[in-house]
Amino acid sequence: MLVTVLALAACANAAAPPAPPASASPPPAPPSVAAAPPASVTSNPLPGMPPVSDRHNVYSDAGANMLTDVTKAAKPLVYVPHTKSGDVWVIDPATFAVVAKYPEGIELQHVVPSHDMRTLYATDDLGNTLTPFDPNTGLPGKRIPVTDPYNMYYSPDGSAAIVVAEARKRLIWYDPKTWQQQSETLTPNCAGIDHADFTPNGRLAVFTCEFDGRVAVVDMTTRKLLRTIDMPHRNRHMGPQDIKLAPDGSVFYIADSDQNDLWVLDGAATKVLREIPTGMGAHGIYLDRPAKRLFVSNRHEGSVSVLDAYTGASLAKWKIPGRASPDMGGLTADGSQLWLSGRYSDAVYVLSTSDGHLIKQIPVCGHTHSPCGPLPTGDRKSVV
């Protein structure tokens, strides 16, 4: 059974932003072999987090069709939040048809699976609510009041839901069962706090700061901001966006839309090592199911760059036909399809991961944002 969650933004026509400036100088080529991650981020895992079964591939338990009994029981549906209309559209991935629409807020941004995969949450930052969806029925439940949920993650041990309050420049930690607030982590120098990923041992999280040209490193045990790290060129318009840990934990890849490339941060989250060119408007980063390739959506040129997941070496570039603006997305459970929202093109794209050809273009309400996929058993994160 397949549960694909699409988080899309905006239900009004939006003009594409002006093309970002090109990098001032050509970046060096990535090395042929990635350096080993330091012991400080691989040893002494956070108590309670799922074990990492293969240290060379932290995604080894997220392979093709490696689903838990919980996710196998879920209905095969795609959930598509639209920010401007406040609707969640539901798509049947077998027929690509829209089968339901639910008015569930003011500005819906993402759909996030819970740590145990039993609930999906549509985040509404302007409405200050989460709407839970039952993946077994596809139906929404009663809205939950939280503060400014632009995005949401879970601590690797599942003890807290971390609301990314972008407008308030902070992380707000909630009990994931009672939704009572636990604590806050202030990030005053991280305007546009956005996406995150964790070190292999789950003790550090790195959050991107889209409007500050940097990232924020947070201690998951103390819930304190440890440091911010500036990118070599601090883009503050559409700067650092998505972030993804390399399979061996050696580096983090950070998409920078204004820079048209990926920044490469060391695995200990202390310094930027290099940059890798991808394409105009680099935005979302996704791994294939074997965790051998990275897919980078280039929003401003309508393409997807395919890179070696360990070294960052370029393997291919796929051009999406027409006026495409691929934003964020996720892979199907079997890994055969990559679903991407079209931020400025009123569409959702379904691409083949074998050669990048367009399988289907699905019309939607417009200004779509963030598709994400199911997480198989043992995966160390609860958000793609």
C-alpha positions in Angstrom: 0.0 0.0 0.0 1.2 3.5 -0.8 0.6 6.6 1.2 2.0 9.7 -0.5 1.6 13.1 1.2 1.6 16.2 -0.9 2.0 19.5 0.8 1.2 22.3 -1.7 1.0 26.0 -1.4 -1.3 28.7 -2.7 -4.5 28.6 -4.6 -4.1 31.8 -6.6 -2.1 32.5 -9.7 1.4 33.7 -8.8 4.1 35.2 -11.1 7.5 33.5 -10.9 10.1 35.6 -9.1 13.0 37.1 -11.1 15.9 34.9 -11.9 18.4 34.8 -9.1 22.0 36.0 -9.7 24.6 33.4 -10.8 27.4 32.4 -8.6 30.3 34.8 -8.7 32.9 32.1 -9.4 32.7 28.5 -10.5 32.7 26.1 -7.6 35.3 23.4 -7.2 34.3 19.9 -8.3 33.2 17.6 -5.5 35.7 15.0 -4.4 35.4 11.4 -5.7 35.2 10.0 -2.2 33.4 11.6 0.8 35.3 12.0 4.1 34.2 9.9 7.0 31.9 11.6 9.5 33.4 12.4 12.9 32.7 10.1 15.8 31.0 12.9 17.7 28.0 12.7 15.3 27.9 8.9 14.9 28.5 7.5 18.4 26.4 7.9 21.5 23.0 8.0 19.8 20.1 9.9 21.4 18.3 7.5 23.7 15.0 6.2 22.3 15.7 6.9 18.7 15.5 4.1 16.1 18.9 2.4 15.7 21.0 3.0 12.6 21.5 -0.4 11.2 24.1 0.6 8.6 26.4 3.4 9.4 27.4 3.7 5.7 23.7 4.4 4.9 21.5 5.9 7.6 18.6 5.4 5.2 19.1 1.7 4.9 15.8 0.9 6.6 13.9 3.3 4.3 14.4 1.2 1.1 11.8 0.3 -1.5 8.6 -1.0 0.0 10.1 -1.3 3.5 6.8 -0.3 5.2 5.6 -1.0 8.7 2.3 -2.7 9.4 0.9 0.7 10.2 1.7 2.2 6.8 0.7 -0.9 4.9 -2.8 -0.5 6.4 -3.1 3.1 5.2 -5.3 4.0 2.1 -3.3 4.9 -1.0 -3.9 8.6 -1.2 -2.1 11.8 -1.9 -2.8 14.8 0.4 -2.3 18.2 -1.2 -2.5 21.4 1.0 -3.1 24.7 -0.8 -2.0 27.8 1.0 -4.3 30.4 -0.5 -7.5 28.5 -0.5 -6.9 26.7 2.8 -8.0 23.4 1.2 -6.5 19.9 1.4 -6.9 18.2 -2.0 -6.8 14.4 -2.0 -5.5 12.5 -5.1 -5.7 8.9 -6.0 -2.1 8.0 -7.1 -3.4 5.0 -9.1 -5.6 7.2 -11.4 -4.1 10.6 -10.7 -7.6 11.9 -10.1 -8.6 14.4 -7.4 -11.1 12.5 -5.2 -11.8 14.9 -2.3 -11.3 18.5 -1.1 -11.4 19.6 2.5 -11.4 23.3 3.7 -9.1 23.0 6.7 -7.5 26.4 7.4 -6.2 29.7 6.2 -2.7 29.0 4.8 -1.8 25.4 4.7 1.9 24.8 4.1 2.9 21.1 4.6 1.5 17.7 5.5 3.7 16.0 8.1 3.5 12.3 9.2 3.6 11.7 13.0 6.6 9.8 14.5 4.6 6.6 14.7 3.0 7.2 11.2 -0.5 6.9 12.6 -1.5 10.4 11.8 -0.8 13.0 9.2 -0.9 16.7 10.1 -1.6 19.6 7.7 0.1 22.7 9.1 -1.6 26.1 8.9 0.8 28.9 10.0 -1.7 31.8 9.6 -4.5 29.9 11.3 -2.2 28.6 14.1 -3.6 25.0 13.8 -2.7 21.5 12.8 -5.4 19.4 11.1 -4.9 15.7 11.8 -5.8 13.2 9.0 -6.4 9.5 9.6 -4.3 7.7 6.9 -6.6 4.7 7.2 -9.7 6.6 6.2 -8.3 9.7 4.5 -10.6 11.9 6.6 -9.6 15.0 8.7 -10.2 15.3 12.4 -10.6 18.3 14.8 -8.0 21.0 14.4 -5.4 21.3 17.1 -4.3 24.8 18.2 -0.5 25.4 18.0 1.6 28.5 17.3 2.7 29.4 13.8 3.2 25.9 12.3 4.9 26.7 9.0 6.7 23.4 9.2 7.0 20.6 11.7 9.5 17.9 12.6 9.7 15.3 15.3 12.7 14.7 17.7 14.4 11.5 16.6 13.3 9.8 19.8 9.6 10.8 19.2 9.3 12.6 22.5 8.4 16.0 21.0 6.8 17.6 17.9 8.9 20.5 16.8 6.9 23.3 15.3 9.0 25.5 13.0 7.5 28.9 13.7 9.0 30.8 10.8 7.4 34.2 11.4 8.4 34.1 15.1 12.0 33.0 14.5 11.8 30.1 16.9 11.1 26.4 17.4 8.2 25.5 19.6 8.3 22.0 21.2 5.0 20.2 22.0 4.0 17.0 23.6 2.9 15.0 20.6 0.0 13.3 22.4 -1.5 16.2 24.5 -0.2 19.1 22.3 0.7 21.0 25.4 3.7 23.3 24.8 7.0 22.0 26.4 9.5 24.6 25.6 10.8 27.1 23.0 14.2 27.5 21.2 14.7 31.1 20.1 16.5 31.6 16.8 16.7 35.4 16.5 19.4 35.4 13.8 17.7 32.8 11.7 15.1 34.7 9.7 13.0 32.3 7.6 13.8 29.2 9.6 12.6 26.5 7.4 13.8 22.9 6.9 15.9 20.6 9.0 17.9 17.4 9.1 19.7 15.5 11.9 23.2 14.1 12.5 23.3 10.2 12.4 23.2 10.0 16.2 20.2 12.3 16.4 21.9 14.7 18.9 22.1 17.7 16.5 19.6 19.3 14.2 20.5 21.8 11.4 17.8 24.2 10.4 18.0 26.4 7.3 17.5 30.2 7.6 16.1 31.2 4.2 16.1 35.0 4.8 19.4 35.1 6.7 21.8 33.1 4.4 22.8 30.7 7.1 21.9 27.7 9.1 21.1 27.2 12.8 22.5 24.2 14.8 20.4 23.0 17.7 21.3 20.6 20.5 18.4 18.0 20.6 19.1 17.1 24.3 19.2 20.6 25.8 17.0 22.2 23.1 19.5 25.1 22.9 20.8 27.0 19.9 24.5 26.1 19.7 25.6 28.3 16.8 24.7 29.7 13.4 26.9 29.1 10.3 27.0 31.6 7.5 27.0 30.4 3.9 30.0 31.8 2.0 27.6 34.1 0.1 24.6 35.0 2.3 21.6 35.1 0.1 18.6 36.6 2.0 15.9 36.6 -0.7 15.4 32.9 -1.3 18.6 31.6 0.3 19.0 28.2 2.1 16.0 26.0 1.5 15.9 22.2 1.9 18.7 20.3 3.7 19.6 16.6 3.5 22.2 14.5 5.3 24.5 12.3 3.0 23.8 8.6 3.5 27.1 8.1 5.4 26.6 11.2 7.6 29.8 12.8 6.2 28.1 16.0 5.0 24.8 17.9 4.8 23.6 19.2 1.4 21.8 22.5 1.5 19.9 23.8 -1.5 20.2 27.6 -2.0 17.7 29.0 -4.5 19.4 32.3 -5.0 22.8 30.6 -5.4 21.5 28.0 -7.9 23.4 25.3 -6.2 24.0 23.2 -3.1 26.2 24.2 -0.2 28.0 21.3 1.4 28.3 21.5 5.2 30.6 19.2 7.1 28.9 16.3 9.0 29.6 17.9 12.4 27.8 21.1 11.3 30.7 23.5 11.9 31.8 24.8 8.4 30.9 25.0 4.7 33.2 22.9 2.7 32.3 23.7 -0.9 29.4 24.3 -3.3 27.9 22.1 -6.1 26.1 23.7 -9.1 22.7 22.3 -9.9 20.4 24.7 -11.6 18.5 28.0 -11.2 16.3 28.0 -8.1 17.7 24.9 -6.3 15.0 24.1 -3.8 14.1 20.5 -2.7 16.5 17.6 -2.1 15.4 13.9 -2.2 17.1 10.6 -2.0 16.2 7.6 -4.1 15.2 4.5 -2.2 18.7 2.8 -2.4 20.1 6.1 -1.1 22.6 6.3 -4.0 21.2 9.3 -5.9 20.1 12.8 -4.8 17.3 14.5 -6.7 17.4 18.4 -6.6 14.4 20.3 -7.9 15.5 23.5 -9.7 12.4 25.6 -9.4 13.3 28.5 -11.7 14.5 26.4 -14.7 12.0 23.5 -14.6 14.5 20.8 -14.1 15.8 18.1 -11.6 19.5 17.6 -11.1 20.6 14.0 -10.3 23.7 13.7 -8.1 25.7 11.0 -6.5 24.4 10.9 -2.9 27.8 10.3 -1.4 30.0 12.6 -3.4 27.7 15.1 -4.9 29.0 14.3 -8.4 26.6 15.2 -11.2 24.9 12.2 -12.9 22.2 13.8 -15.0 19.7 16.6 -15.4 16.0 16.0 -16.2 14.0 18.8 -17.9 10.3 18.9 -17.2 8.3 19.8 -20.3 6.4 23.1 -20.5 6.3 26.0 -18.0 7.5 23.9 -15.1 8.5 25.1 -11.6 9.3 22.0 -9.5 9.3 22.8 -5.9 9.2 20.2 -3.1 8.1 16.6 -3.2 8.7 13.0 -2.3 9.1 9.5 -3.6 6.6 6.7 -3.7 7.2 3.8 -1.4 8.5 1.6 -4.2 10.8 4.4 -5.3 9.7 4.3 -8.9 8.1 7.8 -8.9 9.1 11.2 -7.8 6.2 13.6 -7.1 6.9 17.3 -7.2 4.7 20.3 -6.8 4.8 23.1 -9.4 5.1 26.3 -7.4 4.1 28.7 -10.2 2.6 26.4 -12.8 -0.7 25.1 -11.2 0.4 21.5 -11.4 1.8 18.5 -9.6 4.4 16.5 -11.6 5.0 12.7 -11.4 8.4 11.7 -12.8 10.0 8.3 -13.4 13.1 7.9 -11.2 14.6 5.6 -13.8 15.1 8.2 -16.5 13.2 11.4 -15.4 10.4 11.2 -18.0 7.1 12.9 -17.1 4.6 10.2 -16.2 1.7 12.6 -15.4 1.0 16.3 -14.9 -1.9 16.8 -12.5 -3.8 20.2 -12.6 -4.2 21.8 -9.2 -5.3 25.1 -7.8 -1.9 26.8 -8.1 1.3 27.9 -6.2 1.9 24.4 -5.0 4.5 23.8 -2.4 5.7 20.6 -0.6 4.9 17.0 -1.5 6.4 14.4 0.8 6.4 10.6 0.9 5.8 7.8 3.4 8.7 6.8 5.7 9.3 3.0 5.8 10.1 1.2 9.1 13.2 2.2 10.9 13.7 5.5 9.1 15.3 8.1 11.4 13.1 11.0 10.5 9.4 11.7 10.5 9.4 14.3 7.7 10.7 14.2 4.2 
